[in-house]
């Protein structure tokens, strides 16, 4: 029974870390959109548009698909 408790605790901690990371990424995206809306949606690496569908799926993305693949 102790092993299940520890495993459950580890899973809860991992979930909390993932959620905190997602909140941080989305908070950063909201900040960037508010502070510099003209630059939002452009790839940080190549300067090309990141793609509307990609941003709809995850507004925290900072690179286009091609630059993400190359990284």
C-alpha positions, 0 to 999 in steps of 0.5 A: 500500500505504501508504494501506491501512495508514493506513486500517487504522490509522485504523479500528483507532483508531476501533474502540478509541475506540468500545470505550473509550466503551462500557466507560466507559458500562457502568462508569458504569451499574454504578456507578449501579446499585451506589451508588443502585439505587433511582434506576437505570432512571429517566429523568434528565430527566423522572423516569419509568421508562426502560423495561425493554426499553430498559435490557435493550438498553442499561443505560447509557441515562439517559433514557426514549424520549420524552426521548431523542426530544425531545433 
